[in-house]
Amino acid sequence: MLFHARLAALKDTKPRDYLIRFALGGLATAVTGWIAKTYGPAIGGLFLAFPAIFSASATLIEKHERKRKERLGLKGACRGGQAAALDAAGAALGSIGLAAFGAIVWWKADWPWLVLPLALAAWAALSLIAWGWWRWIG
């Protein structure tokens, strides 16, 4: 499956959908702050990497895809679930690269001019390798 951007989908998003995203993202951020305050910054940092918007976006992706198919006279429940699952898979694959980014920053934090480019390169490489591997097995 190839991905593409549909800018026309922006007009399909209602203000209530943005409010849901904002509320769930804020809740995820607040919980992460509580974890960091309770268990320390090392543990809190692990949860900080959680994409705060993911919980809202997965439900909204499913709803938008289902409605789009229903407008065409098709049953959209299966397609909506597939679209949300694809989004979740992308988040998981990106998290592999994010783990490499965090490890390199932790390992070489004393190299301020080199650590971010190196960590960014590792994140991009591992994310792309993970995506290619996922496409190959799927």
ChimeraX attribute file (.defattr): number of C-alpha atoms within 10 A of each C-alpha:
attribute: neighborCount
match mode: 1-to-1
recipient: residues
	/A:1	5
	/A:2	3
	/A:3	5
	/A:4	6
	/A:5	6
	/A:6	7
	/A:7	8
	/A:8	8
	/A:9	10
	/A:10	8
	/A:11	7
	/A:12	11
	/A:13	12
	/A:14	9
	/A:15	9
	/A:16	9
	/A:17	15
	/A:18	14
	/A:19	12
	/A:20	17
	/A:21	20
	/A:22	15
	/A:23	15
	/A:24	18
	/A:25	19
	/A:26	14
	/A:27	14
	/A:28	20
	/A:29	18
	/A:30	13
	/A:31	15
	/A:32	22
	/A:33	18
	/A:34	13
	/A:35	19
	/A:36	18
	/A:37	12
	/A:38	11
	/A:39	11
	/A:40	12
	/A:41	15
	/A:42	11
	/A:43	14
	/A:44	18
	/A:45	15
	/A:46	14
	/A:47	18
	/A:48	18
	/A:49	13
	/A:50	17
	/A:51	13
	/A:52	21
	/A:53	18
	/A:54	18
	/A:55	16
	/A:56	18
	/A:57	20
	/A:58	18
	/A:59	17
	/A:60	19
	/A:61	19
	/A:62	22
	/A:63	18
	/A:64	17
	/A:65	20
	/A:66	20
	/A:67	17
	/A:68	18
	/A:69	16
	/A:70	13
	/A:71	11
	/A:72	9
	/A:73	9
	/A:74	12
	/A:75	14
	/A:76	20
	/A:77	15
	/A:78	12
	/A:79	17
	/A:80	23
	/A:81	18
	/A:82	15
	/A:83	19
	/A:84	20
	/A:85	15
	/A:86	15
	/A:87	17
	/A:88	16
	/A:89	14
	/A:90	15
	/A:91	15
	/A:92	16
	/A:93	20
	/A:94	18
	/A:95	19
	/A:96	18
	/A:97	23
	/A:98	21
	/A:99	18
	/A:100	20
	/A:101	23
	/A:102	18
	/A:103	14
	/A:104	18
	/A:105	20
	/A:106	12
	/A:107	11
	/A:108	14
	/A:109	13
	/A:110	10
	/A:111	10
	/A:112	10
	/A:113	9
	/A:114	12
	/A:115	18
	/A:116	17
	/A:117	13
	/A:118	14
	/A:119	22
	/A:120	18
	/A:121	15
	/A:122	20
	/A:123	22
	/A:124	17
	/A:125	14
	/A:126	21
	/A:127	23
	/A:128	16
	/A:129	15
	/A:130	19
	/A:131	17
	/A:132	13
	/A:133	12
	/A:134	13
	/A:135	10
	/A:136	8
	/A:137	6
	/A:138	6
